[in-house]
Each structure stands twice: as structure tokens, then as C-alpha cells.
């Protein structure tokens, strides 16, 4: 296992505390190969939780929001539609992205 990985989550950047539960859920899914949290940025507003952003060649991107911060989260998976569906069914993801086929990259 790589130096900065713990339970599929790369630990180069800190993780917003309110997002830990969702990231733990994702890391427990067999279809998830890795999770890469990005830098934390301050934000205003009260929206909490995760939102789907877009599909990537290796999976998909989420935004995780807490009361005062926002963090990009990249999820690596060969079955991203399945992961997004399970994440939404578990109640972590409010909006469901389009189920269109993955784009060709």
C-alpha cells in the first residue's frame, strides 16, 4: 500500500471532518479502487454533504461541503455508475447524475 493511503483514501491533504463518514462508506465498496481528496477551500453558505460534479476517465468527481469549507473528491472506479448509485441509496448524495454512458476520453 502506498505511503499516504489508508483504507483506499489518499492522505496527501486533510479531509473535512464532516465528510469522513461518506468517505469511509465509499472506501468500503468493492467497486472503489481509490479516493483522492483535494485541497480544502473556505466557502460561505450552509449547504452540507456531497454533490456529484462530473464523470472522469477513471471514475467521477464529487464536491464535499461542510459549514465552512468545500473539498474536491476524486473517486477512482472501473464501475462508477454502480458506486454513484450505491452512494445515493445510502443517503450521502442527494442529486442523481445522468445515467448516460461514460464519455469517450
SULMO-V950223 format. One record per residue. N is the residue number from 0. PSI is psi in whole degrees, 0 to 359 (999 if undefined). OMEGA is omega as a letter, one per 20 degrees, with the letter a starting at -180 (999 if undefined). Layout:
N | PSI | OMEGA
N | PSI | OMEGA
This chain:
0 | 143 | a
1 | 159 | a
2 | 319 | a
3 | 16 | a
4 | 139 | r
5 | 117 | a
6 | 50 | r
7 | 357 | a
8 | 119 | r
9 | 134 | a
10 | 39 | r
11 | 321 | r
12 | 156 | r
13 | 165 | r
14 | 136 | r
15 | 129 | a
16 | 320 | a
17 | 346 | a
18 | 351 | a
19 | 319 | a
20 | 315 | r
21 | 321 | r
22 | 324 | r
23 | 319 | r
24 | 312 | r
25 | 317 | a
26 | 339 | r
27 | 351 | a
28 | 133 | a
29 | 331 | a
30 | 351 | r
31 | 126 | r
32 | 333 | r
33 | 160 | r
34 | 129 | a
35 | 100 | r
36 | 140 | r
37 | 188 | r
38 | 157 | r
39 | 133 | r
40 | 143 | r
41 | 153 | r
42 | 161 | r
43 | 160 | r
44 | 167 | a
45 | 7 | a
46 | 127 | a
47 | 154 | r
48 | 201 | a
49 | 148 | r
50 | 141 | r
51 | 138 | r
52 | 298 | a
53 | 165 | r
54 | 146 | r
55 | 168 | r
56 | 335 | a
57 | 4 | a
58 | 247 | r
59 | 167 | r
60 | 137 | r
61 | 158 | r
62 | 131 | r
63 | 130 | a
64 | 140 | r
65 | 190 | a
66 | 336 | a
67 | 13 | a
68 | 158 | r
69 | 143 | a
70 | 132 | r
71 | 141 | r
72 | 121 | r
73 | 129 | a
74 | 126 | a
75 | 124 | a
76 | 147 | r
77 | 350 | r
78 | 63 | a
79 | 325 | r
80 | 321 | r
81 | 316 | a
82 | 314 | r
83 | 318 | r
84 | 315 | r
85 | 322 | r
86 | 321 | r
87 | 318 | r
88 | 329 | r
89 | 353 | r
90 | 9 | r
91 | 337 | a
92 | 116 | a
93 | 309 | a
94 | 142 | a
95 | 128 | r
96 | 165 | r
97 | 145 | a
98 | 22 | r
99 | 156 | r
100 | 155 | r
101 | 142 | r
102 | 155 | r
103 | 128 | r
104 | 999 | 999
